[in-house]
Amino acid sequence: VTDTGVVGHSYIFCYTEPALRPAALLIEGLGAMIMDQPLAPRAIHEQLQKRLRLLGAQGLTGMAAAALDMALWDALARSLGLPLVRLLGSEPRPVRAYGAVGYVGAEEAARQASHWAGQGMTGIKAKIGYPTAQEDLRVVQAMREAAGPDMAIMVDYNQSLTPSEAVERGRCLAGENLAWIEEPVLAHDYAGHAQVCRALDTPVQCGENWWGPMDLQKALEAGACDLMMPDVMKIGGVTGWMQAAALAQTHSIRISNHLFVEVSTHLLAASTTAHWLEYVDWFNPVIQTPLRVENGFAILDERPGSGIEWKEDAVEQYRVS
């Protein structure tokens, strides 16, 4: 909340319910540090990073700092009457989106793939990592049959394999024309990911679990990925994302997002090497005007800010006391 009455909005995703209250308390505590400061998101980001240097700007502290950063950028854009993408020096443009398929087995994966194809999506991503490589293969083939030969199909192992297992399974999937294989090994096993990258022709995607641009830099130095998809919360909010996007540009690496579709669409539209928007509608129940997706593209308009305003009655319905 600014002294002119402009209100900035953001949200974070705590993954587990026990993290909700500590995250809220951290946001309140860090917020107290920046009261009466000028509305200058980058300067406040640097100030908070210095204050968190000994504690560490990862985990809940990093999430709280990113929540404030995103809200500050939203407030600044609103105060100037600009959509966030214009504040960042770009302009609204459609961003290609893909739909999500869960860890649901071949039959249900095919049904969900068909649903997304019917919605006009040109990309779908499934969580795999079944007990056998053949089960992974059946899921991918079922989606291909349901969605057609032109659908871009991505798979996400959610850090479930060792490097040698990842190479073995990646080779099993080599003939399926996958757009990428995501996080096959532990997120911060940069050497392991580099081993997988060297062994496979299919692009390897990483980034949703990197904490800040320094993690991204380490991954690049190790050759740990062909593509990157930062999570705007974990990478450090809008400020951290723009630093990540600059690194992606200098290394000619295509950049996608993880979750946070409203702000991420603005950020991808402002990123030179933008690739795909990961689209999920999980947060729509509390968003006043959800992101519009048409024919497989997320559509930005000229509304000031990042596109987040609350359905206040829904927020109260879901509030944890």
Protein Blocks (a to p, Z undefined) as FASTA:
>chain_A
ZZkopacdddddehiaklmmmmmmmmmmmmmmmgoiacdfklmmmmmmmmmmmnopghjl
lmmmmmmmmmmmmmmmmmnopafklmnopacdddddddddddebjklmmmmmmmmmmnop
abdcddehifbfklmmmmmmmmmmmnojklccdddekhpacfklmmmmmmmmmmnopabd
chkbcfklmklmmmmmmmpmbdcdehjlcgcjklmmmmmmnopafbdcddfklnnpjmlm
mmmmmmmmmnopacddeejkllmmmmmmmpmklcbdcddfklmmmgfbacddeehiacdd
fbecjhpacdfklmmmmpcZZ
